[in-house]
Structures are given as structure tokens and as C-alpha cells.
Amino acid sequence: MALSPQQRDQVERRVRAAIDRLLAGQLPPGGACDVKTLAREAGISRASLYRTWGHLKDEFEKRRAAASAAGQQPDPREARIARLRDLNQRITGKLARTHTELTQLKERHQLLLSVLAAKDDEVQRLRRQLGTPVAVPDQRQGDGATGVVPLPRR
């Protein structure tokens, strides 16, 4: 069905008004700053927007790209997605660094335990050579700081 010049003018004004609203960030509930929402807001089908009003669809996409390039984000969901992606990258990097640090600390801990066990073995050997009895503190009294506590053997 052919549109009269008045109907064409009216539809074009509705589409342009919808473009202005969407680019101003006035999104309907459940809508986005996209062609589908543009058609719905203008009260026309998406197919009609592509076929008959393609020049307005192109204008919308150019203006949306220009706004995005200028740092404006008419769709708050897209801005939130970008912010969350950035946050996710930062947290993932921090997690990787923390994991690496934890692995290094575990390795260092094992090394220090080995050194400590070797030192304890050497002290025990030297005491045996000197004939000095090994003092084992009573664990129930005091803090045991005066005696040597042997490390458990693995």
C-alpha cells in the first residue's frame, strides 16, 4: 500500500524523533540503542525501516557511531558492559599475579623447611659428636624457648 506524502512525512518525523530519543539515552524498558528498538519506537516494522526508510537507518547508525567515537555512550548497558570487561581484565590479572606469588611462596616455604631440617640434622650430629645430651623441653611447662625442639621426621 502506497503512503500519501502526509503519511510519509509523519513516519519520517516519528523515526527522526525516535533517533533523537535513543541517542539522548532515553531507552525504553528492555530496549537498546539499536535498529530493532528504533523501529519499535517509531511504530514501524524493522523490514520497513530497512526497505523504505534505509536512509534514516543509515543516519541513525552514523550518528550512533559518531557519538561512540566522541566518548558518549547513549546505551548505559553498553557502557556497563565495557566497564565490567575492564574490571574483569584487571581482576583476572591480579588473580594471576596472586597465584604466581602464592606458588613462589610455597616453593620458598618448602626450601626453607628443607634447610631447617638439614640444620637440625647437623646440630643433632654435632651434639652427638660432642657427647652432649639432646635436651627435649617439657611441652607442658613454659614456652620451651630454652631447649631445642627436634623437628618431626618425614
PLY file of the C-alpha trace (Angstrom):
ply
format ascii 1.0
element vertex 154
property float x
property float y
property float z
element edge 153
property int vertex1
property int vertex2
end_header
0.00 0.00 0.00
1.43 3.37 -1.02
1.75 6.12 1.55
0.48 9.61 0.96
3.01 12.46 1.23
1.49 13.42 4.59
1.87 9.84 5.90
5.47 9.65 4.64
6.24 12.96 6.36
4.60 11.79 9.57
6.52 8.48 9.60
9.79 10.28 8.87
9.20 12.67 11.77
8.45 9.71 14.07
11.64 7.96 13.01
13.75 11.10 13.47
12.17 11.72 16.89
12.93 8.12 17.87
16.53 8.56 16.67
16.91 11.68 18.81
15.44 9.98 21.88
17.60 6.88 21.57
20.79 8.85 21.01
19.91 11.03 24.01
19.88 7.86 26.13
16.10 7.69 26.56
15.78 3.96 26.08
12.51 2.11 26.59
12.44 -0.74 29.11
14.04 -3.78 27.53
15.32 -1.72 24.62
18.79 -0.82 23.45
20.28 1.82 21.22
19.85 -0.32 18.10
17.86 -0.58 14.88
15.33 -3.00 16.34
14.41 -0.57 19.12
14.43 2.33 16.67
11.80 0.63 14.50
9.70 -0.27 17.53
9.89 3.28 18.93
8.95 4.78 15.55
5.98 2.42 15.27
7.12 0.76 12.04
8.39 -2.69 11.19
12.08 -3.36 11.02
11.70 -4.55 7.42
10.05 -1.24 6.55
12.89 0.63 8.23
15.40 -1.26 6.10
13.46 -1.07 2.82
11.65 2.24 2.83
13.50 4.27 5.42
17.01 2.93 4.86
18.46 6.43 4.66
17.15 7.14 8.18
18.53 3.83 9.45
21.92 4.76 7.96
21.71 8.20 9.54
20.96 6.62 12.90
23.92 4.26 12.64
26.29 7.07 11.59
25.15 9.31 14.44
25.44 6.44 16.92
28.98 5.65 15.69
29.93 9.34 15.89
28.58 9.57 19.44
30.50 6.46 20.42
33.70 7.81 18.85
33.21 11.07 20.78
33.10 9.11 24.04
29.35 9.36 24.53
27.52 6.18 25.32
23.77 6.54 24.75
23.14 2.95 25.82
24.03 2.59 29.53
24.12 -1.18 29.16
26.97 -0.95 26.65
28.86 1.39 28.98
28.30 -1.02 31.85
29.46 -3.97 29.74
32.63 -2.07 28.79
33.24 -1.14 32.44
32.69 -4.73 33.59
35.01 -6.08 30.88
37.73 -3.72 32.07
37.13 -4.72 35.68
37.21 -8.39 34.72
40.56 -7.96 32.97
42.04 -6.16 35.97
40.77 -8.79 38.42
41.95 -11.65 36.20
45.41 -10.09 36.01
45.52 -9.60 39.75
44.41 -13.19 40.31
47.16 -14.46 38.02
49.78 -12.38 39.85
48.48 -13.60 43.23
48.56 -17.22 42.05
52.16 -16.80 40.84
53.16 -15.20 44.14
51.46 -17.97 46.13
53.27 -20.63 44.10
56.59 -18.88 44.70
55.88 -18.60 48.43
55.02 -22.30 48.64
58.27 -23.19 46.88
60.22 -20.90 49.21
58.46 -22.41 52.22
59.44 -25.93 51.13
63.03 -24.81 50.56
63.23 -23.19 53.99
61.77 -26.28 55.65
64.40 -28.39 53.92
67.18 -26.04 55.06
65.81 -26.03 58.59
65.63 -29.84 58.66
69.21 -30.05 57.36
70.39 -27.60 60.04
68.58 -29.60 62.72
70.26 -32.79 61.48
73.64 -31.05 61.63
73.02 -29.78 65.17
71.99 -33.28 66.26
75.11 -34.76 64.62
77.41 -32.19 66.25
75.85 -32.78 69.67
76.37 -36.50 69.29
80.00 -35.86 68.38
80.48 -33.71 71.48
78.64 -36.19 73.63
76.19 -33.53 74.75
72.75 -34.93 75.51
69.93 -33.55 73.44
67.60 -31.53 75.63
63.93 -32.03 74.96
61.82 -29.44 76.76
58.68 -30.39 78.57
55.91 -29.13 76.30
53.57 -28.63 79.26
55.74 -26.10 81.07
56.75 -22.65 79.83
57.29 -21.73 76.26
60.13 -24.18 75.61
62.47 -21.41 74.45
65.43 -22.72 76.50
65.61 -26.17 74.91
65.95 -27.44 71.39
62.82 -28.94 69.91
63.63 -31.58 67.32
61.66 -31.34 64.10
59.40 -34.25 63.24
60.96 -36.65 60.77
59.20 -37.34 57.50
0 1
1 2
2 3
3 4
4 5
5 6
6 7
7 8
8 9
9 10
10 11
11 12
12 13
13 14
14 15
15 16
16 17
17 18
18 19
19 20
20 21
21 22
22 23
23 24
24 25
25 26
26 27
27 28
28 29
29 30
30 31
31 32
32 33
33 34
34 35
35 36
36 37
37 38
38 39
39 40
40 41
41 42
42 43
43 44
44 45
45 46
46 47
47 48
48 49
49 50
50 51
51 52
52 53
53 54
54 55
55 56
56 57
57 58
58 59
59 60
60 61
61 62
62 63
63 64
64 65
65 66
66 67
67 68
68 69
69 70
70 71
71 72
72 73
73 74
74 75
75 76
76 77
77 78
78 79
79 80
80 81
81 82
82 83
83 84
84 85
85 86
86 87
87 88
88 89
89 90
90 91
91 92
92 93
93 94
94 95
95 96
96 97
97 98
98 99
99 100
100 101
101 102
102 103
103 104
104 105
105 106
106 107
107 108
108 109
109 110
110 111
111 112
112 113
113 114
114 115
115 116
116 117
117 118
118 119
119 120
120 121
121 122
122 123
123 124
124 125
125 126
126 127
127 128
128 129
129 130
130 131
131 132
132 133
133 134
134 135
135 136
136 137
137 138
138 139
139 140
140 141
141 142
142 143
143 144
144 145
145 146
146 147
147 148
148 149
149 150
150 151
151 152
152 153
